[in-house]
Amino acid sequence: MNEAVAPGTGTDEEVPWSRLDRRMLLIHPIEEILRLLPVLAGSFVIGTTSGNPVWGLAATGVLVLVGLLRWFTTTYRVGPQHVELRRGLLQRRELSIPRSRIRSVDVEQRLLHRVLGLAVVKIGTGQSGGADRNRFELNGLPIAAVPELRAVLLRGGQQDDMPAETTSTAAVTERQLARFDPAWVRYAPFSTTGLLAVAAIAGAAFQFGLGRWIAESQVVRRAVETAEDLGLVVALVILVLVVVLVASPAACVRYLLLYGDLRVTDDHRVLRIAHGLLTTRHTTLDRARLRGVALHEPLALRLVGAARLDAVMTGRTAQQGGSSLVLPSAPDEEVRRVAAEVLTGRLPLEVPLRSHGPRARGRRYTRTLWPVAVVVAAGLVALTVTDRHVPFAVIATVVVVLVAGACSLAQDRYRGLGHAVVDGHLVARSGSIDRQRICLDADGVIGWTVRQTFFQRRAGLATVVAATPAGAGRYEVIDIPVDEAWALVQEVTPGMGEAWIDR
């Protein structure tokens, strides 16, 4: 390991401060320009309209200077007990992380970093970091030095003064669990990524003043006139089809850029996930911190036989924003195969689930049908107030369609509801439009809550909440019969629910 990233063997104060790689003198200014591109564009517009281009040049010069100062004002050191980072000019900040608290070290290579042979190292402690300014990120280390640095940081700062032959681990065989298949791109349009991409493009268009130009164009005016001729319902249907046609290619492109060249490997100690075409991300998941898996099966993905897989890890909470992705949208059988590999020797993901009974089914129907009743009543009131005549057959057809759709959704929600306890593991499934199946290790549960709303009390049901420092932080078993709630707690963590069972 070179001197820039080598931890000392004495005290933290004995380790000299180091700077990021000098090649960041090129990347930092470009990053600042891209980050404040709208401001820069506005400066050029002001300069052009006033006949004085100095405005744009001055803004560019300021951004370049700020980028250069980021390198000169950033230093770091990796000591025996702490990792420290200093940055900032006007507002100086110093971040310090005890090495024993480090839970994750992720590596990212953005496009310019890949070209110049650099990487971004992100260090996480498993706690919510708050604002971005508190993120511990070493932006600009030589890629060749990253593997050794990551290994040193994940040792926890307890073995740095030991001989190399003592701290080195035996060679292990790394096996590949999954690799990106270009055919998976067909699942991208069935997620929200396409709509998000379209929204981002539209937002950028309006930010640069293109929105008004588009709104006043002849194409949009003709579209509005055509919509008025066709009627509101037909126009809405056409609009939805246009959005789908635009969003689908955007979703496919985004999927390729994010997950292209995906590789998931396992050496029985850590899982390694690498993916991305322009920006490459390398995530290391320590099996010692693995507490289960989450299988995501949104309705749209289920209809095409696909799912997504996340790992439930301590030190990678949802509040922290840490990614625990194992597989993006992929064939359901492939996702379940990889999930079984991740859970090697622990618990098969496929286990029969206990039904929550007729009262839970009735609650599914009640919660789904009452919004339909409200919508129908509001529609009838609106027709009465506006004195508009709509044929009874049309009203009846709309009501039947809404009720049939609501009943189908309620039944699907009930089919997706259930739980099981196998060998000290809790398996819970719920949802329809956004269905999720969780397999959680009992050792990862630090507390339980049995919660009842007013309507749950009337139905004799409860929600059991398992608190954990991993993943989302809490996982729920929804609408379980109340007389089974504490029995479930006792079954997962013996002794914790015993005092409440007979109450």
Secondary structure in CASP SS format (residue, H / E / C, confidence):
PFRMAT SS
TARGET T0000
AUTHOR 0000-0000-0000
METHOD secondary structure of the structure
MODEL  1
M C 1.00
N C 1.00
E H 1.00
A H 1.00
V H 1.00
A C 1.00
P C 1.00
G C 1.00
T C 1.00
G C 1.00
T C 1.00
D H 1.00
E H 1.00
E H 1.00
V C 1.00
P C 1.00
W C 1.00
S E 1.00
R E 1.00
L C 1.00
D C 1.00
R C 1.00
R C 1.00
M H 1.00
L H 1.00
L H 1.00
I H 1.00
H H 1.00
P H 1.00
I H 1.00
E H 1.00
E H 1.00
I H 1.00
L H 1.00
R H 1.00
L C 1.00
L H 1.00
P H 1.00
V H 1.00
L H 1.00
A H 1.00
G H 1.00
S H 1.00
F H 1.00
V H 1.00
I H 1.00
G H 1.00
T H 1.00
T H 1.00
S H 1.00
G C 1.00
N C 1.00
P C 1.00
V H 1.00
W H 1.00
G H 1.00
L H 1.00
A H 1.00
A H 1.00
T H 1.00
G H 1.00
V H 1.00
L H 1.00
V H 1.00
L H 1.00
V H 1.00
G H 1.00
L H 1.00
L H 1.00
R H 1.00
W H 1.00
F H 1.00
T C 1.00
T C 1.00
T E 1.00
Y E 1.00
R E 1.00
V E 1.00
G C 1.00
P C 1.00
Q C 1.00
H E 1.00
V E 1.00
E E 1.00
L E 1.00
R E 1.00
R E 1.00
G C 1.00
L C 1.00
L C 1.00
Q C 1.00
R C 1.00
R E 1.00
E E 1.00
L E 1.00
S E 1.00
I E 1.00
P E 1.00
R H 1.00
S H 1.00
R H 1.00
I C 1.00
R C 1.00
S E 1.00
V E 1.00
D E 1.00
V E 1.00
E E 1.00
Q E 1.00
R C 1.00
L H 1.00
L H 1.00
H H 1.00
R H 1.00
V H 1.00
L H 1.00
G C 1.00
L E 1.00
A E 1.00
V E 1.00
V E 1.00
K E 1.00
I E 1.00
G E 1.00
T C 1.00
G C 1.00
Q C 1.00
S C 1.00
G C 1.00
G C 1.00
A C 1.00
D H 1.00
R H 1.00
N H 1.00
R C 1.00
F E 1.00
E E 1.00
L E 1.00
N E 1.00
G E 1.00
L E 1.00
P E 1.00
I H 1.00
A H 1.00
A H 1.00
V H 1.00
P H 1.00
E H 1.00
L H 1.00
R H 1.00
A H 1.00
V H 1.00
L H 1.00
L H 1.00
R C 1.00
G C 1.00
G C 1.00
Q C 1.00
Q C 1.00
D C 1.00
D C 1.00
M C 1.00
P C 1.00
A H 1.00
E H 1.00
T H 1.00
T H 1.00
S C 1.00
T C 1.00
A C 1.00
A C 1.00
V C 1.00
T C 1.00
E C 1.00
R E 1.00
Q E 1.00
L E 1.00
A E 1.00
R E 1.00
F C 1.00
D C 1.00
P H 1.00
A H 1.00
W H 1.00
V H 1.00
R H 1.00
Y H 1.00
A H 1.00
P H 1.00
F H 1.00
S C 1.00
T C 1.00
T H 1.00
G H 1.00
L H 1.00
L H 1.00
A H 1.00
V H 1.00
A H 1.00
A H 1.00
I H 1.00
A H 1.00
G H 1.00
A H 1.00
A H 1.00
F H 1.00
Q H 1.00
F C 1.00
G C 1.00
L H 1.00
G H 1.00
R H 1.00
W H 1.00
I H 1.00
A H 1.00
E C 1.00
S C 1.00
Q H 1.00
V H 1.00
V H 1.00
R H 1.00
R H 1.00
A H 1.00
V H 1.00
E H 1.00
T H 1.00
A H 1.00
E H 1.00
D H 1.00
L H 1.00
G C 1.00
L H 1.00
V H 1.00
V H 1.00
A H 1.00
L H 1.00
V H 1.00
I H 1.00
L H 1.00
V H 1.00
L H 1.00
V H 1.00
V H 1.00
V H 1.00
L H 1.00
V H 1.00
A H 1.00
S H 1.00
P H 1.00
A H 1.00
A H 1.00
C H 1.00
V H 1.00
R H 1.00
Y H 1.00
L H 1.00
L H 1.00
L H 1.00
Y H 1.00
G C 1.00
D C 1.00
L C 1.00
R E 1.00
V E 1.00
T E 1.00
D E 1.00
D C 1.00
H C 1.00
R C 1.00
V E 1.00
L E 1.00
R E 1.00
I E 1.00
A E 1.00
H E 1.00
G C 1.00
L C 1.00
L C 1.00
T C 1.00
T E 1.00
R E 1.00
H E 1.00
T E 1.00
T E 1.00
L E 1.00
D E 1.00
R H 1.00
A H 1.00
R H 1.00
L E 1.00
R E 1.00
G E 1.00
V E 1.00
A E 1.00
L E 1.00
H E 1.00
E E 1.00
P E 1.00
L H 1.00
A H 1.00
L H 1.00
R H 1.00
L H 1.00
V C 1.00
G C 1.00
A E 1.00
A E 1.00
R E 1.00
L E 1.00
D E 1.00
A E 1.00
V E 1.00
M E 1.00
T E 1.00
G C 1.00
R C 1.00
T C 1.00
A C 1.00
Q C 1.00
Q C 1.00
G C 1.00
G C 1.00
S C 1.00
S C 1.00
L E 1.00
V E 1.00
L E 1.00
P E 1.00
S E 1.00
A E 1.00
P E 1.00
D H 1.00
E H 1.00
E H 1.00
V H 1.00
R H 1.00
R H 1.00
V H 1.00
A H 1.00
A H 1.00
E H 1.00
V H 1.00
L C 1.00
T C 1.00
G C 1.00
R C 1.00
L C 1.00
P C 1.00
L C 1.00
E C 1.00
V C 1.00
P C 1.00
L C 1.00
R E 1.00
S C 1.00
H C 1.00
G H 1.00
P H 1.00
R H 1.00
A H 1.00
R H 1.00
G H 1.00
R H 1.00
R H 1.00
Y H 1.00
T H 1.00
R H 1.00
T H 1.00
L H 1.00
W H 1.00
P H 1.00
V H 1.00
A H 1.00
V H 1.00
V H 1.00
V H 1.00
A H 1.00
A H 1.00
G H 1.00
L H 1.00
V H 1.00
A H 1.00
L H 1.00
T H 1.00
V H 1.00
T H 1.00
D C 1.00
R C 1.00
H C 1.00
V C 1.00
P C 1.00
F H 1.00
A H 1.00
V H 1.00
I H 1.00
A H 1.00
T H 1.00
V H 1.00
V H 1.00
V H 1.00
V H 1.00
L H 1.00
V H 1.00
A H 1.00
G H 1.00
A H 1.00
C H 1.00
S H 1.00
L H 1.00
A H 1.00
Q H 1.00
D H 1.00
R H 1.00
Y H 1.00
R H 1.00
G C 1.00
L C 1.00
G E 1.00
H E 1.00
A E 1.00
V E 1.00
V E 1.00
D C 1.00
G C 1.00
H E 1.00
L E 1.00
V E 1.00
A E 1.00
R E 1.00
S E 1.00
G C 1.00
S C 1.00
I C 1.00
D E 1.00
R E 1.00
Q E 1.00
R E 1.00
I E 1.00
C E 1.00
L E 1.00
D E 1.00
A H 1.00
D H 1.00
G H 1.00
V C 1.00
I C 1.00
G E 1.00
W E 1.00
T E 1.00
V E 1.00
R E 1.00
Q C 1.00
T C 1.00
F H 1.00
F H 1.00
Q H 1.00
R H 1.00
R H 1.00
A H 1.00
G C 1.00
L E 1.00
A E 1.00
T E 1.00
V E 1.00
V E 1.00
A E 1.00
A E 1.00
T C 1.00
P C 1.00
A E 1.00
G C 1.00
A C 1.00
G C 1.00
R E 1.00
Y E 1.00
E E 1.00
V E 1.00
I E 1.00
D E 1.00
I E 1.00
P E 1.00
V H 1.00
D H 1.00
E H 1.00
A H 1.00
W H 1.00
A H 1.00
L H 1.00
V H 1.00
Q H 1.00
E H 1.00
V H 1.00
T C 1.00
P C 1.00
G C 1.00
M C 1.00
G C 1.00
E H 1.00
A H 1.00
W H 1.00
I H 1.00
D C 1.00
R C 1.00
END
